[in-house]
Amino acid sequence: MYFAALLARTEDGWEASDTELLDNVETLSDLADLAREASPEDDTVLVLIEQEDAWFGVVRIDGEEDPRIYVSDAAAAARSSYGEILLTDELLGRDPGDVDVADLDSLDLDGTEDGDDEDDEDDEDGNAEGGAASADAVPHGPLGDPGILDDLGIGEKELKSLSTDALTEIAESLGASETLETVR
């Protein structure tokens, strides 16, 4: 099960809104635009995303600056449609459009990996196993900017140690737990 919310910092504190990312967002650029709409004053907006007991992600948008991203487990996130939005080529250290030749060699002409049946079970998002952003193509563990929340009181070590209830813990540290719970 997924949960996604926007936390926008305002003069009066944090304001939260839930969002159905898949309905409105296909790319990180779309996500940044959605976040900027939540804060007309160019204040900080945090996009908090979690897949229950698997991974969480934080995207920070400060005005017109490029989004900053942190993902707790890149390999787990790569297996989800929300994760694919966050795991950009830049974050993964790839040039846009790069294709791993080793991956091409292991594909049959029908697009399945050697030894895989086309009828492989889909994961809970409806994506076939071994899809475009397979877990093998990304590192296991955290990826991105672990200092993303430093100035908001959540250091790198604390962020990396968050577990299954990470978004609630982040919201508590920001003083926005009640705000986040209203949209949960």
ABEGO torsion letter per residue (X at the ends): XBBBBBBBBBAAEBBBBBBBAAAABABAAAAAAAAAAABAAGBBBBBBBBBBGABBBBBBBBEABBBBBBBABAAAAAABAAAAAABBAAAAGBBBGBBBAAAAAABBAAGBBBGBBAABBBBAAGBBBGBABBAAABBBEBBEBAAAAAAAGBBAAAAAABBAAAAAAAAAAAGAAAAAAAAX
